[in-house]
């Protein structure tokens, strides 16, 4: 099977992706000129991103030190993502 049991790599990818998106991707438009940030981004999107990042960090810290995200925890994250996407669609 393709699984290599590198759980730290998966968690690092999630955290690294969030940091890269926050610092690099969001700052590129600033090179082209000032832009306004909607209050919904600050009040809704950033707290959700930070909350889910903290949730996956806490899920990866088990008492046994395995660093594994369990299947039900992954399902919870997926359900949260789908609910968030529905929330964005309804709000828009």
N, C-alpha and C positions, 0 to 999 in steps of 0.2 A: 504494500500500500504506500501511497505517497506521503503519508504523515511521518514527520521526523521528530515529533515530540520537542519542538523548540517553542515552548509557550512564551518565554520571555521575548522572543522575536516578534510574536503576534501582538503582545501588549505594547512593545516598543514601537511597532508600526502604527498603532492607533494613536499613541501619544505624539509620536513624531509627525504624523499627518496633521493632527490638530494644531500643533505648534507651527508647522510650515504654513498651513492654510491661514492661520491667524496673522503671522508675521510677514510672510512673503507675498502670498497671493492677494491679500487684502490691501497691502501697501503699494502694489504696482500702479493702480490708478492714480495715486497721489503724485506720481512723476509727471502725469499729463495735465494735472490741474487740480485745484481744490474741488472737493465734492462733499455733498451733505450726506450724513448717515441718518437713515430713518430711525426714529425712536423705537420702532418695533424690533430692530436689530439689537439694540442695546438692552431693551427690556424683556425680550422674548428669546431671541436666538442665542445670544452669548450665554445666558444662564443655563439654557438647555444643553449647549455644547459642554460647558464646564461640569454640569451635573452628570451627564452621561460619561464623561471622562473619569470623574471621581467614582462613579458606579462601577466601571470596568476595572479600575484600580482596586477597589475594595473587593470585587468578585474574584480577582486574581490572587488575593492574599488570604489563603486558607490557613487554618490552624496547623495543617500537616506540612505547610511550606511547599506544596506542589506547584503553585502558580497557575493552576488550571482553572479555566472558566467552564463551569459545568453546563450540561446540555440545557437544563431548565433556566439557567442564568442567561445563556445565549438566546433562548426563546424569549425571555423577558426583554432583553435588549432589542431583539428584532421587533417584538410587539410594540415597544416604546417608539422605535423608529417609524413604524407604519402609522401609529397614532399621531406622531409629530407631523408626518407628511400630510395626513388627513386634516390636521389642525391648520397647517399652512394653506391647504387648498380651500378650506371653508373660510378662513380669514381673508383670503385674497379675493 
